[in-house]
Amino acid sequence: MMVYKYPARLTRSYGIEKTVLVILVWGLILEAITLLYFYTSAQTWRFEYQYTLLLFAMTLIATMILIAKIAKRIHRPIGIDS
């Protein structure tokens, strides 16, 4: 029976980053639903719409930074261990 083990550099990336990534993705989903609601009800003039738009942009940027950090860690050469 062959047991497949992940390289150490791959398992390390599933620590706190995975938890934060799940929270950020759920935030993006909820903010997208909220933006869609405000847009379809023609309430784009409201403060809540503008605030949610800002939060959506900030959450999207944070998610992209975190994904880039995880990808960089996974694709690092095996000899480097930091």
MILUM-21543 format. One record per residue: x, y, z of N, C-alpha, C in turn; residue in three letters. Coordinates in nm, 3 decimals. Example, Ala and Ser with C-alpha at 12.3 -4.5 7.8 and 13.67 -1.06 7.14 Angstrom:
BEGIN
@n_u=1.319 n_v=-0.569 n_w=0.780 ca_u=1.230 ca_v=-0.450 ca_w=0.780 c_u=1.320 c_v=-0.330 c_w=0.780 code=ALA
@n_u=1.285 n_v=-0.225 n_w=0.708 ca_u=1.367 ca_v=-0.106 ca_w=0.714 c_u=1.290 c_v=0.003 c_w=0.787 code=SER
END
This chain:
BEGIN
@n_u=0.084 n_v=-0.118 n_w=0.000 ca_u=0.000 ca_v=0.000 ca_w=0.000 c_u=0.089 c_v=0.125 c_w=0.000 code=MET
@n_u=0.063 n_v=0.213 n_w=-0.092 ca_u=0.144 ca_v=0.333 ca_w=-0.105 c_u=0.073 c_v=0.450 c_w=-0.039 code=MET
@n_u=0.145 n_v=0.517 n_w=0.049 ca_u=0.089 ca_v=0.633 ca_w=0.117 c_u=0.155 c_v=0.757 c_w=0.058 code=VAL
@n_u=0.072 n_v=0.850 n_w=0.013 ca_u=0.123 ca_v=0.973 ca_w=-0.047 c_u=0.138 c_v=1.078 c_w=0.061 code=TYR
@n_u=0.256 n_v=1.132 n_w=0.075 ca_u=0.279 ca_v=1.238 ca_w=0.173 c_u=0.303 c_v=1.368 c_w=0.099 code=LYS
@n_u=0.238 n_v=1.472 n_w=0.148 ca_u=0.262 ca_v=1.603 ca_w=0.091 c_u=0.399 c_v=1.653 c_w=0.134 code=TYR
@n_u=0.464 n_v=1.730 n_w=0.050 ca_u=0.589 ca_v=1.791 ca_w=0.093 c_u=0.563 c_v=1.887 c_w=0.209 code=PRO
@n_u=0.663 n_v=1.907 n_w=0.291 ca_u=0.647 ca_v=1.993 ca_w=0.409 c_u=0.606 c_v=2.134 c_w=0.368 code=ALA
@n_u=0.656 n_v=2.180 n_w=0.256 ca_u=0.622 ca_v=2.317 ca_w=0.216 c_u=0.476 c_v=2.331 c_w=0.176 code=ARG
@n_u=0.410 n_v=2.222 n_w=0.138 ca_u=0.270 ca_v=2.229 ca_w=0.101 c_u=0.181 c_v=2.224 c_w=0.224 code=LEU
@n_u=0.214 n_v=2.140 n_w=0.320 ca_u=0.130 ca_v=2.129 ca_w=0.439 c_u=0.141 c_v=2.253 c_w=0.526 code=THR
@n_u=0.253 n_v=2.322 n_w=0.522 ca_u=0.267 ca_v=2.445 ca_w=0.600 c_u=0.170 c_v=2.553 c_w=0.555 code=ARG
@n_u=0.134 n_v=2.552 n_w=0.429 ca_u=0.049 ca_v=2.658 ca_w=0.377 c_u=-0.097 c_v=2.641 c_w=0.418 code=SER
@n_u=-0.129 n_v=2.533 n_w=0.485 ca_u=-0.266 ca_v=2.510 ca_w=0.526 c_u=-0.286 c_v=2.544 c_w=0.673 code=TYR
@n_u=-0.211 n_v=2.634 n_w=0.727 ca_u=-0.225 ca_v=2.675 ca_w=0.866 c_u=-0.328 c_v=2.785 c_w=0.879 code=GLY
@n_u=-0.286 n_v=2.894 n_w=0.937 ca_u=-0.375 ca_v=3.007 ca_w=0.961 c_u=-0.419 c_v=3.071 c_w=0.830 code=ILE
@n_u=-0.337 n_v=3.058 n_w=0.726 ca_u=-0.373 ca_v=3.118 ca_w=0.597 c_u=-0.503 c_v=3.060 c_w=0.542 code=GLU
@n_u=-0.523 n_v=2.930 n_w=0.559 ca_u=-0.644 ca_v=2.868 ca_w=0.508 c_u=-0.767 c_v=2.921 c_w=0.582 code=LYS
@n_u=-0.755 n_v=2.938 n_w=0.712 ca_u=-0.867 ca_v=2.990 ca_w=0.791 c_u=-0.901 c_v=3.133 c_w=0.749 code=THR
@n_u=-0.799 n_v=3.215 n_w=0.735 ca_u=-0.821 ca_v=3.354 ca_w=0.695 c_u=-0.877 c_v=3.360 c_w=0.553 code=VAL
@n_u=-0.830 n_v=3.272 n_w=0.466 ca_u=-0.880 ca_v=3.270 ca_w=0.329 c_u=-1.028 c_v=3.233 c_w=0.323 code=LEU
@n_u=-1.070 n_v=3.138 n_w=0.406 ca_u=-1.212 ca_v=3.101 ca_w=0.411 c_u=-1.296 c_v=3.220 c_w=0.456 code=VAL
@n_u=-1.251 n_v=3.291 n_w=0.557 ca_u=-1.324 ca_v=3.408 ca_w=0.607 c_u=-1.333 c_v=3.515 c_w=0.499 code=ILE
@n_u=-1.222 n_v=3.540 n_w=0.429 ca_u=-1.222 ca_v=3.642 ca_w=0.325 c_u=-1.312 c_v=3.605 c_w=0.208 code=LEU
@n_u=-1.312 n_v=3.479 n_w=0.169 ca_u=-1.397 ca_v=3.436 ca_w=0.057 c_u=-1.544 c_v=3.447 c_w=0.095 code=VAL
@n_u=-1.580 n_v=3.408 n_w=0.217 ca_u=-1.720 ca_v=3.424 ca_w=0.260 c_u=-1.757 c_v=3.572 c_w=0.265 code=TRP
@n_u=-1.664 n_v=3.657 n_w=0.307 ca_u=-1.690 ca_v=3.800 ca_w=0.305 c_u=-1.715 c_v=3.851 c_w=0.164 code=GLY
@n_u=-1.635 n_v=3.803 n_w=0.069 ca_u=-1.656 ca_v=3.843 ca_w=-0.071 c_u=-1.792 c_v=3.799 c_w=-0.122 code=LEU
@n_u=-1.832 n_v=3.678 n_w=-0.088 ca_u=-1.962 ca_v=3.628 ca_w=-0.133 c_u=-2.075 c_v=3.714 c_w=-0.076 code=ILE
@n_u=-2.070 n_v=3.740 n_w=0.053 ca_u=-2.176 ca_v=3.819 ca_w=0.117 c_u=-2.178 c_v=3.963 c_w=0.066 code=LEU
@n_u=-2.060 n_v=4.021 n_w=0.046 ca_u=-2.054 ca_v=4.157 ca_w=-0.005 c_u=-2.104 c_v=4.164 c_w=-0.149 code=GLU
@n_u=-2.076 n_v=4.063 n_w=-0.229 ca_u=-2.126 ca_v=4.060 ca_w=-0.367 c_u=-2.279 c_v=4.051 c_w=-0.368 code=ALA
@n_u=-2.335 n_v=3.970 n_w=-0.280 ca_u=-2.481 ca_v=3.960 ca_w=-0.271 c_u=-2.541 c_v=4.093 c_w=-0.228 code=ILE
@n_u=-2.478 n_v=4.160 n_w=-0.132 ca_u=-2.527 ca_v=4.290 ca_w=-0.086 c_u=-2.519 c_v=4.394 c_w=-0.197 code=THR
@n_u=-2.407 n_v=4.396 n_w=-0.269 ca_u=-2.394 ca_v=4.491 ca_w=-0.381 c_u=-2.498 c_v=4.464 c_w=-0.489 code=LEU
@n_u=-2.522 n_v=4.338 n_w=-0.517 ca_u=-2.623 ca_v=4.303 ca_w=-0.616 c_u=-2.762 c_v=4.348 c_w=-0.572 code=LEU
@n_u=-2.792 n_v=4.333 n_w=-0.444 ca_u=-2.921 ca_v=4.377 ca_w=-0.391 c_u=-2.937 c_v=4.529 c_w=-0.406 code=TYR
@n_u=-2.836 n_v=4.604 n_w=-0.365 ca_u=-2.846 ca_v=4.750 ca_w=-0.376 c_u=-2.855 c_v=4.794 c_w=-0.521 code=PHE
@n_u=-2.780 n_v=4.726 n_w=-0.610 ca_u=-2.781 ca_v=4.764 ca_w=-0.751 c_u=-2.916 c_v=4.735 c_w=-0.815 code=TYR
@n_u=-2.974 n_v=4.620 n_w=-0.786 ca_u=-3.103 ca_v=4.584 ca_w=-0.847 c_u=-3.219 c_v=4.664 c_w=-0.791 code=THR
@n_u=-3.205 n_v=4.713 n_w=-0.669 ca_u=-3.313 ca_v=4.794 ca_w=-0.612 c_u=-3.290 c_v=4.943 c_w=-0.635 code=SER
@n_u=-3.194 n_v=4.977 n_w=-0.720 ca_u=-3.164 ca_v=5.116 ca_w=-0.759 c_u=-3.136 c_v=5.204 c_w=-0.638 code=ALA
@n_u=-3.058 n_v=5.151 n_w=-0.545 ca_u=-3.022 ca_v=5.228 ca_w=-0.426 c_u=-2.871 c_v=5.251 c_w=-0.421 code=GLN
@n_u=-2.813 n_v=5.280 n_w=-0.534 ca_u=-2.668 ca_v=5.300 ca_w=-0.538 c_u=-2.625 c_v=5.433 c_w=-0.478 code=THR
@n_u=-2.719 n_v=5.518 n_w=-0.448 ca_u=-2.688 ca_v=5.647 ca_w=-0.388 c_u=-2.668 c_v=5.635 c_w=-0.236 code=TRP
@n_u=-2.709 n_v=5.524 n_w=-0.177 ca_u=-2.704 ca_v=5.508 ca_w=-0.032 c_u=-2.561 c_v=5.491 c_w=0.018 code=ARG
@n_u=-2.538 n_v=5.534 n_w=0.140 ca_u=-2.407 ca_v=5.521 ca_w=0.203 c_u=-2.368 c_v=5.374 c_w=0.216 code=PHE
@n_u=-2.464 n_v=5.288 n_w=0.246 ca_u=-2.435 ca_v=5.146 ca_w=0.265 c_u=-2.379 c_v=5.084 c_w=0.137 code=GLU
@n_u=-2.429 n_v=5.127 n_w=0.022 ca_u=-2.379 ca_v=5.075 ca_w=-0.105 c_u=-2.233 c_v=5.117 c_w=-0.125 code=TYR
@n_u=-2.205 n_v=5.244 n_w=-0.101 ca_u=-2.069 ca_v=5.294 ca_w=-0.119 c_u=-1.972 c_v=5.226 c_w=-0.021 code=GLN
@n_u=-2.017 n_v=5.208 n_w=0.102 ca_u=-1.934 ca_v=5.144 ca_w=0.204 c_u=-1.909 c_v=4.997 c_w=0.169 code=TYR
@n_u=-2.010 n_v=4.927 n_w=0.123 ca_u=-1.995 ca_v=4.787 ca_w=0.084 c_u=-1.904 c_v=4.775 c_w=-0.038 code=THR
@n_u=-1.911 n_v=4.871 n_w=-0.128 ca_u=-1.823 ca_v=4.872 ca_w=-0.244 c_u=-1.677 c_v=4.885 c_w=-0.200 code=LEU
@n_u=-1.652 n_v=4.973 n_w=-0.104 ca_u=-1.517 ca_v=4.989 ca_w=-0.050 c_u=-1.470 c_v=4.862 c_w=0.020 code=LEU
@n_u=-1.557 n_v=4.803 n_w=0.101 ca_u=-1.522 ca_v=4.679 ca_w=0.170 c_u=-1.496 c_v=4.566 c_w=0.072 code=LEU
@n_u=-1.574 n_v=4.560 n_w=-0.035 ca_u=-1.554 ca_v=4.457 ca_w=-0.136 c_u=-1.416 c_v=4.470 c_w=-0.200 code=PHE
@n_u=-1.378 n_v=4.592 n_w=-0.233 ca_u=-1.247 ca_v=4.615 ca_w=-0.294 c_u=-1.134 c_v=4.578 c_w=-0.198 code=ALA
@n_u=-1.148 n_v=4.617 n_w=-0.072 ca_u=-1.045 ca_v=4.586 ca_w=0.027 c_u=-1.035 c_v=4.435 c_w=0.051 code=MET
@n_u=-1.148 n_v=4.367 n_w=0.059 ca_u=-1.148 ca_v=4.223 ca_w=0.080 c_u=-1.090 c_v=4.150 c_w=-0.041 code=THR
@n_u=-1.121 n_v=4.198 n_w=-0.160 ca_u=-1.067 ca_v=4.137 ca_w=-0.281 c_u=-0.915 c_v=4.151 c_w=-0.286 code=LEU
@n_u=-0.865 n_v=4.267 n_w=-0.252 ca_u=-0.720 ca_v=4.289 ca_w=-0.250 c_u=-0.653 c_v=4.200 c_w=-0.145 code=ILE
@n_u=-0.712 n_v=4.192 n_w=-0.027 ca_u=-0.655 ca_v=4.107 ca_w=0.079 c_u=-0.656 c_v=3.960 c_w=0.038 code=ALA
@n_u=-0.760 n_v=3.917 n_w=-0.029 ca_u=-0.768 ca_v=3.778 ca_w=-0.076 c_u=-0.661 c_v=3.750 c_w=-0.180 code=THR
@n_u=-0.641 n_v=3.842 n_w=-0.273 ca_u=-0.539 ca_v=3.823 ca_w=-0.376 c_u=-0.399 c_v=3.820 c_w=-0.316 code=MET
@n_u=-0.373 n_v=3.905 n_w=-0.217 ca_u=-0.243 ca_v=3.906 ca_w=-0.151 c_u=-0.219 c_v=3.774 c_w=-0.079 code=ILE
@n_u=-0.320 n_v=3.724 n_w=-0.010 ca_u=-0.306 ca_v=3.599 ca_w=0.063 c_u=-0.286 c_v=3.481 c_w=-0.032 code=LEU
@n_u=-0.359 n_v=3.478 n_w=-0.141 ca_u=-0.341 ca_v=3.370 ca_w=-0.240 c_u=-0.201 c_v=3.377 c_w=-0.301 code=ILE
@n_u=-0.152 n_v=3.496 n_w=-0.328 ca_u=-0.017 ca_v=3.511 ca_w=-0.382 c_u=0.087 c_v=3.462 c_w=-0.282 code=ALA
@n_u=0.064 n_v=3.491 n_w=-0.154 ca_u=0.157 ca_v=3.447 ca_w=-0.049 c_u=0.160 c_v=3.295 c_w=-0.040 code=LYS
@n_u=0.043 n_v=3.232 n_w=-0.046 ca_u=0.036 ca_v=3.086 ca_w=-0.040 c_u=0.100 c_v=3.025 c_w=-0.164 code=ILE
@n_u=0.072 n_v=3.081 n_w=-0.281 ca_u=0.129 ca_v=3.028 ca_w=-0.405 c_u=0.281 c_v=3.041 c_w=-0.405 code=ALA
@n_u=0.331 n_v=3.151 n_w=-0.353 ca_u=0.475 ca_v=3.171 ca_w=-0.347 c_u=0.539 c_v=3.068 c_w=-0.255 code=LYS
@n_u=0.473 n_v=3.039 n_w=-0.144 ca_u=0.525 ca_v=2.941 ca_w=-0.049 c_u=0.522 c_v=2.800 c_w=-0.108 code=ARG
@n_u=0.418 n_v=2.767 n_w=-0.181 ca_u=0.406 ca_v=2.633 ca_w=-0.238 c_u=0.507 c_v=2.613 c_w=-0.351 code=ILE
@n_u=0.530 n_v=2.714 n_w=-0.432 ca_u=0.617 ca_v=2.700 ca_w=-0.548 c_u=0.764 c_v=2.729 c_w=-0.517 code=HIS
@n_u=0.798 n_v=2.746 n_w=-0.392 ca_u=0.937 ca_v=2.769 ca_w=-0.353 c_u=1.016 c_v=2.640 c_w=-0.374 code=ARG
@n_u=1.141 n_v=2.649 n_w=-0.415 ca_u=1.223 ca_v=2.529 ca_w=-0.430 c_u=1.234 c_v=2.451 c_w=-0.299 code=PRO
@n_u=1.249 n_v=2.320 n_w=-0.309 ca_u=1.246 ca_v=2.234 ca_w=-0.192 c_u=1.359 c_v=2.264 c_w=-0.095 code=ILE
@n_u=1.475 n_v=2.303 n_w=-0.142 ca_u=1.589 ca_v=2.327 ca_w=-0.055 c_u=1.572 c_v=2.446 c_w=0.038 code=GLY
@n_u=1.487 n_v=2.540 n_w=0.005 ca_u=1.467 ca_v=2.660 ca_w=0.085 c_u=1.357 c_v=2.631 c_w=0.186 code=ILE
@n_u=1.384 n_v=2.654 n_w=0.313 ca_u=1.287 ca_v=2.616 ca_w=0.417 c_u=1.259 c_v=2.733 c_w=0.511 code=ASP
@n_u=1.202 n_v=2.839 n_w=0.460 ca_u=1.166 ca_v=2.950 ca_w=0.549 c_u=1.031 c_v=3.003 c_w=0.514 code=SER
END
